[in-house]
Amino acid sequence: MSQNIRQYFNSLVESVLFWGIAMCFFTTFRYYGVYEEEGVTFLLKYDIPLKHWYKYSIHAGMVLGAFYAIVETFFERHLIKRLSIGLILILKTTIYFLFTIIVFTFISNYIAKTYGLEINSSRGWWYSNKTFWVMILYLNVCSIVFSFIKISNEKFGRGIFFKMLLGKYRKPKEEKRIFMFLDLKASTTIAEQLGHYQYSQLIQDCFYDLNEIVINFQAEIYQYVGDEAVLSWPYKKGLVDNNCVELFFSFQRKLLSKKAYYTTKYNVTPEFKAGLHGGKLMVAEVGVVKKELAYHGDVINTSARIQAECNPHKVPILISGSLLKDLALKQRFISKYLGGILLKGKKETIDIHTIRYTD
């Protein structure tokens, strides 16, 4: 529950900050750009200080931002899997439209009483009010921009999108990161049992559950490859609070908590295996038509090959010795050394360990 609250709080802060700034921009444009339009001339006629309008704009932005965050969280948690994108878009637009009417009716009444102005706020006032429809258009544009930023952050990782805008990765850069290769156990058997349609649904459900917890452990999803997900952390973020290890066991608990759902729908309880390794590698923008960040280096290959050793060693998770050494594992974790192995394509052996959760 605390993780869900933290996730919502982060979303709330981002939403309130964005909409507060957006409303201040709108006030600036309207204050300096319109002099004769009905419904706006009172800004100048009654000499209301601009700083007061900024105050009202910030308050409106905070209210809109908080409401938008609530609606987005509700749809993401309860409706995104049940409804089509088109229907979700229509529902959200309708809800936002009605709430905007309520907010600006309240603000208009407050301003009218405060400054003794005659502002039409009777029922249906918004229908023929030009300023209101300009506001609706502006809010829709801002909503698209906000959604674009959010989707870009989710795709590339928090903060990466803005670095790409600034051209940081136009030339390859060296970074130190942790990678986790997360793969469905017995995937071939399950695919034969379910058939390709139900199997695809199963993978969808599993990765949806994974997405619900990824942000709690500051992880970035690098890519999906069939029934495999590749996760990544900046090295220090992956070490903090054992994020790179905690995520795996949290995902296990998530799947177990939904055992009844998976058993009823697919007659299987999905289990995943993971391989973890970290170190320095190169990151760069690749592609033009489908631009994305690509990581190049031995860290990725080693992580994938460590994960492939889970089946021979009959363990759900393996981690390299070098990464384990940098982790400060809490008492509830027990690690076991499994020896040094010579991974395919490597000249030197790599120490691998498995980790068990004791709680």
Order of alpha helices (4+ residues) and beta strands (2+ residues): alpha-alpha-alpha-alpha-alpha-alpha-beta-alpha-alpha-beta-beta-alpha-alpha-alpha-beta-beta-alpha-alpha-beta-alpha-beta-beta
